[in-house]
């Protein structure tokens, strides 16, 4: 069998990536598995990390069961430099980072593609619930068939070249079917919990933001909690502990539900509101747009559907691209808690047109 049918599978030790590897074996691919070691290998808590010794052991057992090679790739340094440090810098700017699209682009479908090439593999496969359509010369990224598990949002930052070399074997399946396949094959991790985002959690459920602060030895940036009129309500322990739209953990009692409305890194102030409508935005501005379809002419409105976070419903919108990679999006209906640092992903039906990084909300 030629190298055109050889794939390196990113294996986290979870059921999704394991079934992805098994399906490719069944389809006649030459398959090898690879686990990225992102954290110190002495970490052995399978519920906290997708890349500790337990995860590596689970992935190795699955590879043994499938009779395919298994590789462990040390990626702690690039994980810190490319994913974690930029995330902490975003928190310091008062933004709320979304590290998964970068991790997919730079590590799972970036670093692993270099490894795949070295092993003579033409493709990299993952357990994402998404699909690749189109042709080899003009691939398209499509939503996964299971709307409850669709992960195309997290893949918007891929390059066209990466998409050409990507395989998502679970794209046409739902989660129950994947679990059933794992049980049918007798995989050791058939009942294992999903590893999604597990590598972003600290010990004992510590928040991602606080884990990053401690990891980089940074000081918290305390400041004032104020209402919409600027009246001081109290003090907070650090900007990184807040995100726009947040309700819990504010440390103030106003007699009604309160939400974070604005985070100001210059003054350290966090503004809260008791008016849910104050969180609505008619649009947003974004930067560093990545197009997976033909980019529109700068300045001309593009009709599409915009999704402002992973679990948000897409909404009809107009997107206007700038010639500097900027993007302005106007929603047909106001959206709640549009947050700097998150991604806005543009769709037309099931197809991902592209996406960008949110700088801030516009309008009300």
Secondary structure, DSSP 8 states (H G I E B T S, - for coil): --GGGEEEEE--SSHHHHHHHHHHHHTT-EEEEEEEE-S-TT---TTT-SSSHHHHHHHHHHHHHHT--EEEEE-HHHIIIIIIHHHHHHHHTT----HHHHHIIIIIIIIHHHHHHHTT-SEEE---SEEEEE-SSSEEEEE-S-TTT--GGGGTT--HHHHHTEE-TTTT--HHHHHHHHHHHT-TTTT----TTGGG--GGG--HHHHHHHHTT-----EEEE-TT--EEEEES-GGG--TT--TT-----SS--EEEEEETTTTEEEEES-GGGGEEEEEEEEEEEESS----TTS-EEEEEE-STTS--EEEEEEE-TTS-EEEEEEEEEE---TTSEEEEEETTEEEEEEEEEEEE--
